Amino acid sequence: MSPPGTPAEYFDDMYAGAEDPWSFETRWYDRRKHDLTVACLPRRRYRSAFEPGCSTGMLTRRLAQRCDRLLAVDIAAAPVASTRQRLADQPHVRVERMRVPDEWPVGADRFDLIVLSELGYYFDDAGLDLLTARTVDSLEPGGTLVAVHWRPAVAEHARGGDDVHRLLDDVDGLVRTARHEEADFLLDVFLRVPPPARSVAQAEGLW
Ligand SMILES: C[S@@+](CC[C@H](N)C(=O)[O-])C[C@H]1O[C@@H](n2cnc3c(N)ncnc32)[C@H](O)[C@@H]1O
């Protein structure tokens, strides 16, 4: 049977108890992980990126430096307000309240980067299926998906990080081109295929 997804109230309660409940703003562990995440991006610049589950915008701030446009969303109102404040000097970044995957960005344009960072383990099977399907549909051909997830078991999570990445590995239309693996987290880079996936050096014309 599918594990139940984490209810929306869980996140409101977390943010009612603390402005930065996961200590993203102060923990060196997360600063390093966010640095690794942007370091793994296979393109120097992105035209239009989507970051669901942005929390207080610590990763958003780093992504903003690599994107011409960035849409960051979160299910809870408090982190949306924090992220808006943090990115107030970055007019190319839009921050909205949105509950993915039932709600999803509208518009004809597809993204060339989607970032699922510490998000996939909150969904039941149907929710994660829809999240990955919408992610694939919304990525332009050759676009990048970066997924990063904590591996140890957490009571409030519907599944482990390894499970999320195992599922992503099997999604039609995605090919994994890089993996950073530690005891704490997995960081995978996927490309939307077709066209056939190319390495960073191939894309730069080095071979
Ligand atoms: C653990 S934090 C990760 C923050 C950020 N992505 C990072 O890696 O630093 C998860 C965030 O996802 C948000 N979230 C959870 N479920 C969501 C959903 N269905 N739609 C949008 N945001 C969601 C939570 O409110 C929380 O801010």
The ligand as a Gaussian input file, in Angstrom:
#p B3LYP/6-31G(d) Opt

LIG

0 1
 C       12.920000      20.332000       3.815000
 S       12.394000      21.831000       3.076000
 C       13.511000      21.952000       1.685000
 C       13.844000      23.388000       1.303000
 C       14.757000      23.567000       0.086000
 N       14.223000      22.925000      -1.097000
 C       16.160000      23.109000       0.349000
 O       16.513000      22.013000      -0.077000
 O       16.893000      23.832000       1.031000
 C       10.885000      21.342000       2.252000
 C       10.050000      22.533000       1.837000
 O        9.066000      22.048000       0.915000
 C        7.824000      22.668000       1.218000
 N        6.786000      21.768000       0.687000
 C        6.402000      20.550000       1.177000
 N        5.426000      20.009000       0.432000
 C        5.189000      20.894000      -0.560000
 C        4.286000      20.918000      -1.662000
 N        3.411000      19.907000      -1.863000
 N        4.301000      21.981000      -2.504000
 C        5.173000      23.015000      -2.308000
 N        6.044000      23.059000      -1.273000
 C        6.056000      22.016000      -0.419000
 C        7.829000      22.824000       2.733000
 O        6.955000      23.799000       3.192000
 C        9.304000      23.168000       2.994000
 O        9.495000      24.558000       2.981000

